[in-house]
């Protein structure tokens, strides 16, 4: 069974708390030695762009830019939903470190292989 954890993030600047919490939890998982991925959809795809986390901060949490950087430097991966990046005209040259655009097939493949999906609201 896979120890891979996929944390779903659907928010960005529209809701700093909901944008930050998947990265906080994924960071904990990565620190604990789990393979952790944050899968960003809808407005969350902006978080995987250069400076996409800038200015996002939820009361009581570090700035999302720091959480994101710590997550990626600890081996975490950020996947951006291809179906969500396309209408927002987000391309590979706009991506932040650690971010990759993936299709739904990749997500389904990982879940079918035993990865667990985590949603925080």
Buried (B, 14 or more C-beta within 10 A) or exposed (E): EBEBBBBBBBBBBEBBBBBBBBBBBBBEBBBEEBBBBBBBBBBBBBBBBEEBBEEBBBEEBEBBBEBBBBBBEBEBBBBBBBEBBEEBEBEEEBBBEBBBBBEEEBBEEBBEEEBBBBEBE
